[in-house]
Amino acid sequence: MSEQPPELTLEAAMERLEAIVREMEGGDLPLETLISKYEEGTRLSKLCREKLDGAEQRIRMITRDAAGNPVLEEFESTGEE
């Protein structure tokens, strides 16, 4: 059984994605490396989108109680997209 790598934060994923773009724009990479970087970038892009969608859902869960005070209701992600 293989261990899963720790999940990246949104900021770390975005930094890595930016680094990949810079590497690919440099034009010095062989085709196989470009394809590998593109695949990694696609995974990171999906991860960023999921994290942003989750944050948006949590923000939408803020409601008001009967007295008009803001109340945060926990958002339970289904993990399904």
Steps between C-alpha positions, in 0.01 A plus 500: 500500500648839396473810714312800364705822491373773734236719340627834378356825623341728243796734522757222453307355206479842334872563551584162346264566210666837435844333506382242247372773268834683520689177422275422205521853362880478509488279190800288602317185610478179297156387385464223760581744780252753361228235499584399857495865613169555320346198680627625837369848423159360412482313832607812690247714316224256596617500863497882510152512347370248757650694790355828375159340447511361854591841641214659307255245641622566854452873452147442373419304815520818710145582604328714758320385812160629617667806660677586174843395622726319251526127564739263330352165409747221430522402136534128445673436169392188317824499304301441182532728201 
